[in-house]
Amino acid sequence: MNYVEDSLLKVRENGLMLSDRQVLILKNNGINYKNYNNIKSLVFQIESILNENYDEALEDLDEVSKQLSEISYYNYTNK
C-alpha cells in the first residue's frame, strides 16, 4: 500500500472528495460514503458513531472525521 497515493483526495461518483484510505476506513466501519451527498452529512454520521462507541479501535475513523471537517471548512465555507 502506497501511503501517499492512498492519501490523495479524489472526487468520487457522488461528488465527495475522499482518499482511497478514507474510503477504506469508512468501509471497515460499516459506512457507505455513496449514501451521502455532502461532507457535512457524512461527518455527522461518523460523529454519531464515535459518540456512541468511542474507543481506541475507532481512532482511524476519528481522524477521517477531522480530515473531512477540515476539507468542508476550506472548500465549502464562505470566508
Kinemage of the C-alpha trace (Angstrom):
@kinemage 1
@onewidth
@group {chain A} dominant
@subgroup {mainchain}
@vectorlist {calphas} color= white
{ca met a 1} P 0.000 0.000 0.000
{ca asn a 2} L 1.438 3.351 -1.017
{ca tyr a 3} L 0.512 5.803 1.735
{ca val a 4} L 0.981 8.952 -0.357
{ca glu a 5} L -1.044 7.606 -3.272
{ca asp a 6} L -3.790 6.297 -0.957
{ca ser a 7} L -3.979 9.680 0.782
{ca leu a 8} L -4.637 11.754 -2.349
{ca leu a 9} L -8.136 13.175 -2.500
{ca lys a 10} L -10.273 12.083 -5.426
{ca val a 11} L -13.702 13.288 -6.447
{ca arg a 12} L -15.989 10.278 -6.047
{ca glu a 13} L -19.039 9.460 -8.153
{ca asn a 14} L -21.322 11.213 -5.647
{ca gly a 15} L -19.172 14.366 -5.715
{ca leu a 16} L -17.436 13.878 -2.360
{ca met a 17} L -13.691 14.402 -2.167
{ca leu a 18} L -12.239 11.343 -0.402
{ca ser a 19} L -8.945 9.496 -0.477
{ca asp a 20} L -8.749 5.737 -1.017
{ca arg a 21} L -7.576 5.411 2.584
{ca gln a 22} L -10.605 7.315 3.894
{ca val a 23} L -12.932 5.155 1.789
{ca leu a 24} L -11.324 2.006 3.213
{ca ile a 25} L -11.636 3.235 6.810
{ca leu a 26} L -15.281 4.173 6.238
{ca lys a 27} L -15.968 0.775 4.673
{ca asn a 28} L -14.255 -1.034 7.559
{ca asn a 29} L -16.580 0.791 9.940
{ca gly a 30} L -19.758 -0.024 8.021
{ca ile a 31} L -20.202 3.412 6.447
{ca asn a 32} L -21.037 3.589 2.751
{ca tyr a 33} L -19.936 7.047 1.621
{ca lys a 34} L -22.109 6.679 -1.501
{ca asn a 35} L -25.183 7.144 0.699
{ca tyr a 36} L -24.202 10.761 1.416
{ca asn a 37} L -24.458 13.710 -0.924
{ca asn a 38} L -22.337 16.113 1.128
{ca ile a 39} L -19.432 16.005 3.533
{ca lys a 40} L -21.370 17.525 6.423
{ca ser a 41} L -23.924 14.706 6.484
{ca leu a 42} L -21.123 12.126 6.295
{ca val a 43} L -19.260 13.803 9.169
{ca phe a 44} L -22.497 13.889 11.174
{ca gln a 45} L -22.890 10.120 10.734
{ca ile a 46} L -19.262 9.474 11.692
{ca glu a 47} L -19.606 11.673 14.788
{ca ser a 48} L -22.795 9.825 15.792
{ca ile a 49} L -20.909 6.524 15.657
{ca leu a 50} L -17.971 7.954 17.584
{ca asn a 51} L -20.226 9.429 20.283
{ca glu a 52} L -21.990 6.100 20.800
{ca asn a 53} L -18.997 3.761 20.685
{ca tyr a 54} L -15.723 5.640 21.033
{ca asp a 55} L -12.704 3.526 21.876
{ca glu a 56} L -9.153 3.202 20.586
{ca ala a 57} L -10.304 0.954 17.745
{ca leu a 58} L -12.104 3.943 16.221
{ca glu a 59} L -9.121 6.315 16.170
{ca asp a 60} L -8.812 5.993 12.376
{ca leu a 61} L -12.481 6.902 11.998
{ca asp a 62} L -11.989 9.889 14.297
{ca glu a 63} L -9.082 11.021 12.127
{ca val a 64} L -11.247 10.740 8.994
{ca ser a 65} L -13.890 12.876 10.692
{ca lys a 66} L -11.306 15.562 11.456
{ca gln a 67} L -9.947 15.458 7.898
{ca leu a 68} L -13.404 15.739 6.357
{ca ser a 69} L -14.328 18.610 8.658
{ca glu a 70} L -11.187 20.409 7.530
{ca ile a 71} L -11.981 19.748 3.857
{ca ser a 72} L -15.502 21.046 4.415
{ca tyr a 73} L -14.235 24.195 6.079
{ca tyr a 74} L -11.628 25.072 3.458
{ca asn a 75} L -13.675 24.111 0.404
{ca tyr a 76} L -17.277 24.864 1.274
{ca thr a 77} L -17.291 27.685 3.848
{ca asn a 78} L -17.545 31.297 2.763
{ca lys a 79} L -14.694 33.145 4.406
